[in-house]
Amino acid sequence: MVYVTRLEHFNAAHRLFNPAWSKEQNEQAFGKCANENWHGHNYELYVTVKGNPDPDTGFLFDARQLGALIREKVTDKLDHKNLNLDVDFMRDKMCSSENLSIEIWKQLSPHLPSGVSLHCIKLYETPRIYIEYFGE
């Protein structure tokens, strides 16, 4: 089994806010992330796929094709967007990095070639906070 990781980057804004809660409850739970004027992050997205290399190419999955897939299905939809308002696959979800990681998995998984599967989505929200998701 071989693992290949591709790194992509995007910038996005969001707000953590539970509409069923009061402003005070949201501020207590989410702090500055509940800011009514949004806030943004410079995200680093690591997508790791796994499988066995093709005997003809030696590749598990061509890194250029993997990058193109990530950009088409994920980062082009997220970059310089408001996650709460602009991103169809985040609509009506709490826009936490945890949920974003799960939704990124769902966007990529069905489009991988036969014999290649997702191993991990690692999403850095800040240099000190990251999420790892290994599927359900």
N, C-alpha and C positions, 0 to 999 in steps of 0.2 A: 504494500500500500504506500503510495506517494501522496504527499500533501503539497499543494501549491497555493501561495497566498499572493493576492493582488491588492495593492494599496491605492485607494482613490480618496479624493478630498472634496468637500462641499461646505458651503456656508449657508446657514439657515437660521431663521428666527422662530420662536415659539413662546407659548405661555402655558404654564401649568396652572390649571384652574378647574375646580370641580363646580359646575353650575348649580349643583344641589346644595352647596355649602354657602355660608355667608362669606363676605369679604374677609372678615376676621379669621374664620376657620381656614380659608385658603392661604392667607398670609402666615398663619401659624404653621400650617403643613408645608408650604412651598417657599416661604420666605420671599426673597427677591425674584424668584422664578414666577411668582404670581403677578408680577408687574403688569398693570393694565396696558402699558405701552409696549409690551413684548420685550424680549431680549434675544440675543443671538449667540451662536457658537461657530467656531471653525472646526468642523467635524473631520476626523480621520477615520476612514472606513477600510477595514481589512477583511477581505473575503477569502476564505480558505476552502478550497475544493479538494476532494480526495478520489483516488482510484488507481488504476495501473496504467503505466505509460503505453502508448500506441507503439507496436513493434516497428512500424514503418517510419514514424517521425521521432520517436523517443519522448514525445510530449504526452503529458496527461491531458492538458488542454492548452492550446496556444495562448500565451499570456496576452497577446494583442486582442484576440477574440474575447477573452475573459474581460479585459478592460472595456472593450466596446459594449459587451453585454451589460456590464455594471453601469456604464454611462447611460445606455439606452433605457434600461428598466428602472434605474434608481437615481443616480446622481443628477441627470438632466432634469428629473422631476422635482428634485430637492434643492438644488443649488440656487442660492439667492431667493428662496421662497419662504413664505410663512407656513410652517408645518400645520398649523391649526386651520388655516383658511385656503391654502393653495394646492395642497397635496391630496389627490383623490383617495389614495390608500391609507391616509391618516385621518380622514374625515370621521367625525363622531367618536374618536378615540382620544384618550388622554395622551398628549404628545410628549411622553417621557422617552428618554433614550432607550429604556427597556422595551417599550412598545414599538418604538421605531426599529429596533434591531429585529424584532419578530416580524414586522411587516416587510422589512428589506429581504429577509429570508423567503417570505412568501412570494415576493416579486421575482426573485432569481431562480428559485428551486425548479419550477416547471420548465425552464428554458435551457437547462444544462443538457449537453449531449449524453447519449447512452454511455454508461460505464463511468460517468463522472457524477459525483454527488457533493452537496454542500457538507462541509465539516463544521465550520464556525463562521459566524459573523462577529467581528470585534469592532465596536464603535467607540471611538474616543470622543467624548463630549468636551473634555478639557485635557490638558496634559496629565492631570492627576486623577481623572475619573473616566473609566471605560466600562463597557458592558460586553460580555461574551454570551453569545447564544448558540447553542448546539442543536437546535431543533426540538421538536416535541417528543 
